[in-house]
Amino acid sequence: MADGVHTEDSRPTVRIKQVFIILLGIALAGVMVFLGLWQMNVFESQRDDSTQARINEPVITWNEAPRKVEVMAQYGRRVTVTGTFQPSTTTLVGTSWPLRVVTGVTLTSGETIAVVRGQLSSGQKVPATPTGSTTLTGVLAASEADDGRRNPQMPAAVLPSLRLEVLTQTWPQPLVPATLTLDDKYAHSHGLAPAQPVLPKGDGGERNRGYALQWWVFAIFTVAMSLAFARAAGSRKD
């Protein structure tokens, strides 16, 4: 009878111990989830600061497009070019509104560069391109990747991403291996809202995402182990 009373009396203690173990595991897991989010936020902030710092560097003026390797070294920099718009090349790019308006500009040296003039809202007509020689300033970027996304509600002529491999099939040659997204004042002068340049993510992205993922894996493991310890505490016999 005494053993029975002892067992009955010990059950609340065991329950309290189980709840404590689970709550401790959840608390530790919460800290680990926070650390993972912090890791990602720090990386994103550093990357944004680095990107903005590069944009803020002195503007480069191209009298002619440099060699491909030199163009690649200038991605993310602001560049000034002089040339003539080719209205027949105007292309809309995007998977949802607003869409980017891209038009080829033939430089005085003969190369053509894809210029993102700005963003077009739904129902808005594409503004006419300026005529004659014009000088433009914008942020230089690389050809974008094909992520396979396409909105079936968009016309077939709308490109899901700005890929030079696609443009080179119909645009005047030679094509500069870069795109130029116009600054705000130039976009407004075209009657368009400014578009954000699509720039490379930069080094360290995969590594930092891996660090964040590790914290989240540790969090899941901690919760699982706390449940296992709580179960073991409940099944232990006095």
Phi and psi restraints in degrees (value plus and minus 20) as a CYANA .aco file:
   2 ALA   PHI     -84.8   -44.8
   2 ALA   PSI     -59.4   -19.4
   3 ASP   PHI     -83.5   -43.5
   3 ASP   PSI     -58.5   -18.5
   4 GLY   PHI     -84.1   -44.1
   4 GLY   PSI     -62.2   -22.2
   5 VAL   PHI     -84.6   -44.6
   5 VAL   PSI     -59.3   -19.3
   6 HIS   PHI     -83.5   -43.5
   6 HIS   PSI     -60.4   -20.4
   7 THR   PHI     -85.0   -45.0
   7 THR   PSI     -64.1   -24.1
   8 GLU   PHI     -83.6   -43.6
   8 GLU   PSI     -60.8   -20.8
   9 ASP   PHI     -89.6   -49.6
   9 ASP   PSI     -46.9    -6.9
  10 SER   PHI    -101.9   -61.9
  10 SER   PSI     -37.7     2.3
  11 ARG   PHI     -79.6   -39.6
  11 ARG   PSI     -66.2   -26.2
  12 PRO   PHI     -79.3   -39.3
  12 PRO   PSI     -57.4   -17.4
  13 THR   PHI     -84.2   -44.2
  13 THR   PSI     -61.7   -21.7
  14 VAL   PHI     -84.7   -44.7
  14 VAL   PSI     -62.7   -22.7
  15 ARG   PHI     -81.0   -41.0
  15 ARG   PSI     -63.6   -23.6
  16 ILE   PHI     -82.1   -42.1
  16 ILE   PSI     -61.5   -21.5
  17 LYS   PHI     -83.4   -43.4
  17 LYS   PSI     -61.5   -21.5
  18 GLN   PHI     -83.5   -43.5
  18 GLN   PSI     -65.1   -25.1
  19 VAL   PHI     -82.3   -42.3
  19 VAL   PSI     -61.3   -21.3
  20 PHE   PHI     -81.8   -41.8
  20 PHE   PSI     -64.4   -24.4
  21 ILE   PHI     -81.9   -41.9
  21 ILE   PSI     -64.8   -24.8
  22 ILE   PHI     -85.9   -45.9
  22 ILE   PSI     -64.8   -24.8
  23 LEU   PHI     -82.8   -42.8
  23 LEU   PSI     -58.9   -18.9
  24 LEU   PHI     -83.0   -43.0
  24 LEU   PSI     -62.4   -22.4
  25 GLY   PHI     -83.4   -43.4
  25 GLY   PSI     -62.4   -22.4
  26 ILE   PHI     -84.8   -44.8
  26 ILE   PSI     -60.4   -20.4
  27 ALA   PHI     -83.6   -43.6
  27 ALA   PSI     -65.4   -25.4
  28 LEU   PHI     -83.6   -43.6
  28 LEU   PSI     -60.5   -20.5
  29 ALA   PHI     -83.7   -43.7
  29 ALA   PSI     -59.1   -19.1
  30 GLY   PHI     -81.6   -41.6
  30 GLY   PSI     -60.2   -20.2
  31 VAL   PHI     -82.6   -42.6
  31 VAL   PSI     -61.3   -21.3
  32 MET   PHI     -87.7   -47.7
  32 MET   PSI     -58.4   -18.4
  33 VAL   PHI     -82.8   -42.8
  33 VAL   PSI     -62.8   -22.8
  34 PHE   PHI     -81.2   -41.2
  34 PHE   PSI     -62.8   -22.8
  35 LEU   PHI     -83.9   -43.9
  35 LEU   PSI     -56.0   -16.0
  36 GLY   PHI     -85.1   -45.1
  36 GLY   PSI     -64.4   -24.4
  37 LEU   PHI     -84.5   -44.5
  37 LEU   PSI     -59.7   -19.7
  38 TRP   PHI     -82.1   -42.1
  38 TRP   PSI     -62.2   -22.2
  39 GLN   PHI     -78.5   -38.5
  39 GLN   PSI     -64.6   -24.6
  40 MET   PHI     -88.0   -48.0
  40 MET   PSI     -61.7   -21.7
  41 ASN   PHI     -85.3   -45.3
  41 ASN   PSI     -59.3   -19.3
  42 VAL   PHI     -82.8   -42.8
  42 VAL   PSI     -64.1   -24.1
  43 PHE   PHI     -83.8   -43.8
  43 PHE   PSI     -64.4   -24.4
  44 GLU   PHI     -82.0   -42.0
  44 GLU   PSI     -61.8   -21.8
  45 SER   PHI     -84.9   -44.9
  45 SER   PSI     -64.1   -24.1
  46 GLN   PHI     -83.8   -43.8
  46 GLN   PSI     -60.0   -20.0
  47 ARG   PHI     -86.6   -46.6
  47 ARG   PSI     -62.3   -22.3
  48 ASP   PHI     -83.6   -43.6
  48 ASP   PSI     -61.1   -21.1
  49 ASP   PHI     -83.6   -43.6
  49 ASP   PSI     -60.9   -20.9
  50 SER   PHI     -85.9   -45.9
  50 SER   PSI     -61.4   -21.4
  51 THR   PHI     -83.9   -43.9
  51 THR   PSI     -64.9   -24.9
  52 GLN   PHI     -86.5   -46.5
  52 GLN   PSI     -56.9   -16.9
  53 ALA   PHI     -83.2   -43.2
  53 ALA   PSI     -57.7   -17.7
  54 ARG   PHI     -89.0   -49.0
  54 ARG   PSI     -59.3   -19.3
  55 ILE   PHI     -84.1   -44.1
  55 ILE   PSI     -53.8   -13.8
  56 ASN   PHI     -98.7   -58.7
  56 ASN   PSI     -24.9    15.1
  57 GLU   PHI     -86.5   -46.5
  57 GLU   PSI     140.7   180.7
  58 PRO   PHI     -72.8   -32.8
  58 PRO   PSI     123.4   163.4
  59 VAL   PHI     -89.4   -49.4
  59 VAL   PSI     117.7   157.7
  60 ILE   PHI    -114.7   -74.7
  60 ILE   PSI     115.0   155.0
  61 THR   PHI    -126.8   -86.8
  61 THR   PSI     105.1   145.1
  62 TRP   PHI    -119.2   -79.2
  62 TRP   PSI      96.5   136.5
  63 ASN   PHI    -101.2   -61.2
  63 ASN   PSI     -46.0    -6.0
  64 GLU   PHI    -174.7  -134.7
  64 GLU   PSI     135.3   175.3
  65 ALA   PHI     -87.3   -47.3
  65 ALA   PSI     110.5   150.5
  66 PRO   PHI     -93.2   -53.2
  66 PRO   PSI     158.4   198.4
  67 ARG   PHI     -84.5   -44.5
  67 ARG   PSI     139.8   179.8
  68 LYS   PHI     -74.3   -34.3
  68 LYS   PSI     -66.3   -26.3
  69 VAL   PHI     -83.1   -43.1
  69 VAL   PSI     -53.7   -13.7
  70 GLU   PHI     -94.2   -54.2
  70 GLU   PSI     -54.6   -14.6
  71 VAL   PHI     -82.0   -42.0
  71 VAL   PSI     -65.4   -25.4
  72 MET   PHI     -80.8   -40.8
  72 MET   PSI     -54.7   -14.7
  73 ALA   PHI     -90.6   -50.6
  73 ALA   PSI     -34.3     5.7
  74 GLN   PHI    -125.3   -85.3
  74 GLN   PSI     -13.8    26.2
  75 TYR   PHI     -77.0   -37.0
  75 TYR   PSI     115.4   155.4
  76 GLY   PHI      71.6   111.6
  76 GLY   PSI     -30.5     9.5
  77 ARG   PHI    -111.3   -71.3
  77 ARG   PSI     136.7   176.7
  78 ARG   PHI    -105.5   -65.5
  78 ARG   PSI     112.0   152.0
  79 VAL   PHI    -149.0  -109.0
  79 VAL   PSI     120.1   160.1
  80 THR   PHI    -127.8   -87.8
  80 THR   PSI     109.1   149.1
  81 VAL   PHI    -149.6  -109.6
  81 VAL   PSI     139.1   179.1
  82 THR   PHI    -145.9  -105.9
  82 THR   PSI     111.6   151.6
  83 GLY   PHI    -194.2  -154.2
  83 GLY   PSI    -186.2  -146.2
  84 THR   PHI    -145.2  -105.2
  84 THR   PSI     111.0   151.0
  85 PHE   PHI     -87.0   -47.0
  85 PHE   PSI     124.5   164.5
  86 GLN   PHI    -130.9   -90.9
  86 GLN   PSI      72.8   112.8
  87 PRO   PHI     -75.0   -35.0
  87 PRO   PSI     -51.9   -11.9
  88 SER   PHI     -87.2   -47.2
  88 SER   PSI     -34.7     5.3
  89 THR   PHI    -111.4   -71.4
  89 THR   PSI     -23.4    16.6
  90 THR   PHI     -75.3   -35.3
  90 THR   PSI     107.4   147.4
  91 THR   PHI    -156.7  -116.7
  91 THR   PSI     122.3   162.3
  92 LEU   PHI    -118.0   -78.0
  92 LEU   PSI     119.4   159.4
  93 VAL   PHI    -152.0  -112.0
  93 VAL   PSI     113.0   153.0
  94 GLY   PHI     127.6   167.6
  94 GLY   PSI     148.4   188.4
  95 THR   PHI    -131.5   -91.5
  95 THR   PSI     -25.9    14.1
  96 SER   PHI    -178.2  -138.2
  96 SER   PSI     141.5   181.5
  97 TRP   PHI     -94.1   -54.1
  97 TRP   PSI     125.2   165.2
  98 PRO   PHI     -95.9   -55.9
  98 PRO   PSI     133.7   173.7
  99 LEU   PHI    -121.4   -81.4
  99 LEU   PSI     130.8   170.8
 100 ARG   PHI    -102.0   -62.0
 100 ARG   PSI     119.9   159.9
 101 VAL   PHI    -121.8   -81.8
 101 VAL   PSI      98.4   138.4
 102 VAL   PHI    -137.5   -97.5
 102 VAL   PSI     109.9   149.9
 103 THR   PHI    -155.5  -115.5
 103 THR   PSI     121.2   161.2
 104 GLY   PHI     -96.0   -56.0
 104 GLY   PSI     119.5   159.5
 105 VAL   PHI    -140.8  -100.8
 105 VAL   PSI     101.3   141.3
 106 THR   PHI    -106.4   -66.4
 106 THR   PSI      98.3   138.3
 107 LEU   PHI     -93.3   -53.3
 107 LEU   PSI     143.4   183.4
 108 THR   PHI     -82.2   -42.2
 108 THR   PSI     -42.7    -2.7
 109 SER   PHI    -105.2   -65.2
 109 SER   PSI     -24.2    15.8
 110 GLY   PHI      86.7   126.7
 110 GLY   PSI     -39.1     0.9
 111 GLU   PHI     -98.0   -58.0
 111 GLU   PSI     135.8   175.8
 112 THR   PHI    -130.9   -90.9
 112 THR   PSI     114.8   154.8
 113 ILE   PHI    -141.5  -101.5
 113 ILE   PSI     119.9   159.9
 114 ALA   PHI     -98.7   -58.7
 114 ALA   PSI      98.2   138.2
 115 VAL   PHI    -130.6   -90.6
 115 VAL   PSI     102.1   142.1
 116 VAL   PHI    -103.7   -63.7
 116 VAL   PSI      85.3   125.3
 117 ARG   PHI     -95.4   -55.4
 117 ARG   PSI     -49.5    -9.5
 118 GLY   PHI     139.6   179.6
 118 GLY   PSI    -183.3  -143.3
 119 GLN   PHI    -132.4   -92.4
 119 GLN   PSI     121.5   161.5
 120 LEU   PHI    -130.0   -90.0
 120 LEU   PSI     105.8   145.8
 121 SER   PHI    -100.0   -60.0
 121 SER   PSI     140.3   180.3
 122 SER   PHI     -81.6   -41.6
 122 SER   PSI     111.7   151.7
 123 GLY   PHI      67.4   107.4
 123 GLY   PSI     -31.2     8.8
 124 GLN   PHI    -104.1   -64.1
 124 GLN   PSI     118.5   158.5
 125 LYS   PHI    -100.6   -60.6
 125 LYS   PSI     128.8   168.8
 126 VAL   PHI     -89.3   -49.3
 126 VAL   PSI      99.9   139.9
 127 PRO   PHI     -83.8   -43.8
 127 PRO   PSI     129.1   169.1
 128 ALA   PHI     -85.5   -45.5
 128 ALA   PSI     131.2   171.2
 129 THR   PHI    -101.7   -61.7
 129 THR   PSI     130.8   170.8
 130 PRO   PHI     -81.8   -41.8
 130 PRO   PSI     131.0   171.0
 131 THR   PHI    -123.2   -83.2
 131 THR   PSI     136.7   176.7
 132 GLY   PHI      56.6    96.6
 132 GLY   PSI    -198.0  -158.0
 133 SER   PHI     -88.5   -48.5
 133 SER   PSI     115.9   155.9
 134 THR   PHI    -160.7  -120.7
 134 THR   PSI     130.2   170.2
 135 THR   PHI    -129.1   -89.1
 135 THR   PSI     111.4   151.4
 136 LEU   PHI    -149.8  -109.8
 136 LEU   PSI     130.6   170.6
 137 THR   PHI    -150.3  -110.3
 137 THR   PSI     114.1   154.1
 138 GLY   PHI    -181.8  -141.8
 138 GLY   PSI    -197.0  -157.0
 139 VAL   PHI    -116.5   -76.5
 139 VAL   PSI     109.3   149.3
 140 LEU   PHI    -102.2   -62.2
 140 LEU   PSI     117.1   157.1
 141 ALA   PHI    -162.7  -122.7
 141 ALA   PSI     145.5   185.5
 142 ALA   PHI    -106.8   -66.8
 142 ALA   PSI     148.0   188.0
 143 SER   PHI     -79.6   -39.6
 143 SER   PSI     119.7   159.7
 144 GLU   PHI    -105.3   -65.3
 144 GLU   PSI     137.3   177.3
 145 ALA   PHI     -99.6   -59.6
 145 ALA   PSI     136.4   176.4
 146 ASP   PHI    -114.3   -74.3
 146 ASP   PSI      83.8   123.8
 147 ASP   PHI    -110.3   -70.3
 147 ASP   PSI     -15.9    24.1
 148 GLY   PHI      61.0   101.0
 148 GLY   PSI     -21.2    18.8
 149 ARG   PHI    -102.8   -62.8
 149 ARG   PSI     113.2   153.2
 150 ARG   PHI    -169.3  -129.3
 150 ARG   PSI     110.4   150.4
 151 ASN   PHI    -105.9   -65.9
 151 ASN   PSI      94.8   134.8
 152 PRO   PHI     -83.7   -43.7
 152 PRO   PSI     -36.1     3.9
 153 GLN   PHI    -101.0   -61.0
 153 GLN   PSI     -32.4     7.6
 154 MET   PHI    -105.1   -65.1
 154 MET   PSI     127.5   167.5
 155 PRO   PHI     -77.4   -37.4
 155 PRO   PSI     131.3   171.3
 156 ALA   PHI     -81.2   -41.2
 156 ALA   PSI     -47.0    -7.0
 157 ALA   PHI     -93.9   -53.9
 157 ALA   PSI     -35.3     4.7
 158 VAL   PHI     -99.9   -59.9
 158 VAL   PSI     103.1   143.1
 159 LEU   PHI    -102.5   -62.5
 159 LEU   PSI     117.8   157.8
 160 PRO   PHI     -90.7   -50.7
 160 PRO   PSI     -47.1    -7.1
 161 SER   PHI    -167.9  -127.9
 161 SER   PSI     141.2   181.2
 162 LEU   PHI    -109.1   -69.1
 162 LEU   PSI      68.9   108.9
 163 ARG   PHI    -128.5   -88.5
 163 ARG   PSI     100.5   140.5
 164 LEU   PHI     -85.6   -45.6
 164 LEU   PSI     -46.1    -6.1
 165 GLU   PHI     -81.6   -41.6
 165 GLU   PSI     -51.7   -11.7
 166 VAL   PHI     -99.2   -59.2
 166 VAL   PSI     -63.9   -23.9
 167 LEU   PHI     -84.3   -44.3
 167 LEU   PSI     -55.3   -15.3
 168 THR   PHI     -83.8   -43.8
 168 THR   PSI     -36.5     3.5
 169 GLN   PHI     -91.7   -51.7
 169 GLN   PSI     -45.6    -5.6
 170 THR   PHI    -149.3  -109.3
 170 THR   PSI     -33.2     6.8
 171 TRP   PHI    -105.5   -65.5
 171 TRP   PSI     138.1   178.1
 172 PRO   PHI     -79.6   -39.6
 172 PRO   PSI     124.6   164.6
 173 GLN   PHI    -128.3   -88.3
 173 GLN   PSI     137.6   177.6
 174 PRO   PHI     -97.0   -57.0
 174 PRO   PSI     133.8   173.8
 175 LEU   PHI    -124.3   -84.3
 175 LEU   PSI     108.9   148.9
 176 VAL   PHI     -84.5   -44.5
 176 VAL   PSI     113.4   153.4
 177 PRO   PHI     -97.3   -57.3
 177 PRO   PSI      35.8    75.8
 178 ALA   PHI    -187.3  -147.3
 178 ALA   PSI     145.1   185.1
 179 THR   PHI    -140.1  -100.1
 179 THR   PSI     138.8   178.8
 180 LEU   PHI    -148.3  -108.3
 180 LEU   PSI      94.9   134.9
 181 THR   PHI    -116.3   -76.3
 181 THR   PSI      97.5   137.5
 182 LEU   PHI     -84.7   -44.7
 182 LEU   PSI     127.0   167.0
 183 ASP   PHI     -83.1   -43.1
 183 ASP   PSI     146.3   186.3
 184 ASP   PHI     -74.4   -34.4
 184 ASP   PSI     -67.9   -27.9
 185 LYS   PHI     -85.7   -45.7
 185 LYS   PSI     -53.4   -13.4
 186 TYR   PHI     -91.6   -51.6
 186 TYR   PSI     -59.4   -19.4
 187 ALA   PHI     -81.8   -41.8
 187 ALA   PSI     -65.4   -25.4
 188 HIS   PHI     -82.8   -42.8
 188 HIS   PSI     -55.9   -15.9
 189 SER   PHI     -86.9   -46.9
 189 SER   PSI     -39.5     0.5
 190 HIS   PHI    -112.3   -72.3
 190 HIS   PSI     -18.5    21.5
 191 GLY   PHI      57.1    97.1
 191 GLY   PSI       6.0    46.0
 192 LEU   PHI    -146.9  -106.9
 192 LEU   PSI     136.8   176.8
 193 ALA   PHI     -97.0   -57.0
 193 ALA   PSI     126.6   166.6
 194 PRO   PHI     -82.8   -42.8
 194 PRO   PSI     125.8   165.8
 195 ALA   PHI    -127.9   -87.9
 195 ALA   PSI     129.0   169.0
 196 GLN   PHI    -106.6   -66.6
 196 GLN   PSI     111.0   151.0
 197 PRO   PHI     -84.9   -44.9
 197 PRO   PSI     120.0   160.0
 198 VAL   PHI    -113.0   -73.0
 198 VAL   PSI      85.6   125.6
 199 LEU   PHI    -128.5   -88.5
 199 LEU   PSI     137.4   177.4
 200 PRO   PHI     -78.5   -38.5
 200 PRO   PSI     131.4   171.4
 201 LYS   PHI     -91.1   -51.1
 201 LYS   PSI     -43.9    -3.9
 202 GLY   PHI      71.1   111.1
 202 GLY   PSI     144.8   184.8
 203 ASP   PHI     -90.3   -50.3
 203 ASP   PSI     131.1   171.1
 204 GLY   PHI      72.7   112.7
 204 GLY   PSI     -24.3    15.7
 205 GLY   PHI     -82.7   -42.7
 205 GLY   PSI     -69.6   -29.6
 206 GLU   PHI     -84.7   -44.7
 206 GLU   PSI     -59.6   -19.6
 207 ARG   PHI     -83.6   -43.6
 207 ARG   PSI     -65.6   -25.6
 208 ASN   PHI     -89.3   -49.3
 208 ASN   PSI     -56.4   -16.4
 209 ARG   PHI     -84.2   -44.2
 209 ARG   PSI     -55.0   -15.0
 210 GLY   PHI     -84.9   -44.9
 210 GLY   PSI     -61.0   -21.0
 211 TYR   PHI     -81.9   -41.9
 211 TYR   PSI     -64.1   -24.1
 212 ALA   PHI     -83.4   -43.4
 212 ALA   PSI     -62.5   -22.5
 213 LEU   PHI     -82.4   -42.4
 213 LEU   PSI     -56.9   -16.9
 214 GLN   PHI     -79.5   -39.5
 214 GLN   PSI     -63.8   -23.8
 215 TRP   PHI     -81.0   -41.0
 215 TRP   PSI     -59.8   -19.8
 216 TRP   PHI     -90.6   -50.6
 216 TRP   PSI     -54.2   -14.2
 217 VAL   PHI     -86.0   -46.0
 217 VAL   PSI     -62.7   -22.7
 218 PHE   PHI     -80.1   -40.1
 218 PHE   PSI     -57.6   -17.6
 219 ALA   PHI     -83.4   -43.4
 219 ALA   PSI     -65.8   -25.8
 220 ILE   PHI     -82.4   -42.4
 220 ILE   PSI     -63.0   -23.0
 221 PHE   PHI     -82.3   -42.3
 221 PHE   PSI     -61.0   -21.0
 222 THR   PHI     -83.3   -43.3
 222 THR   PSI     -63.8   -23.8
 223 VAL   PHI     -82.9   -42.9
 223 VAL   PSI     -63.3   -23.3
 224 ALA   PHI     -82.3   -42.3
 224 ALA   PSI     -62.3   -22.3
 225 MET   PHI     -88.7   -48.7
 225 MET   PSI     -55.9   -15.9
 226 SER   PHI     -85.4   -45.4
 226 SER   PSI     -58.2   -18.2
 227 LEU   PHI     -85.6   -45.6
 227 LEU   PSI     -59.4   -19.4
 228 ALA   PHI     -86.0   -46.0
 228 ALA   PSI     -62.9   -22.9
 229 PHE   PHI     -85.7   -45.7
 229 PHE   PSI     -59.0   -19.0
 230 ALA   PHI     -84.5   -44.5
 230 ALA   PSI     -60.2   -20.2
 231 ARG   PHI     -85.1   -45.1
 231 ARG   PSI     -61.4   -21.4
 232 ALA   PHI     -83.8   -43.8
 232 ALA   PSI     -58.8   -18.8
 233 ALA   PHI     -84.4   -44.4
 233 ALA   PSI     -54.2   -14.2
 234 GLY   PHI     -95.5   -55.5
 234 GLY   PSI     -48.1    -8.1
 235 SER   PHI    -113.5   -73.5
 235 SER   PSI     -26.9    13.1
 236 ARG   PHI     -89.8   -49.8
 236 ARG   PSI     114.3   154.3
 237 LYS   PHI    -117.0   -77.0
 237 LYS   PSI     121.1   161.1
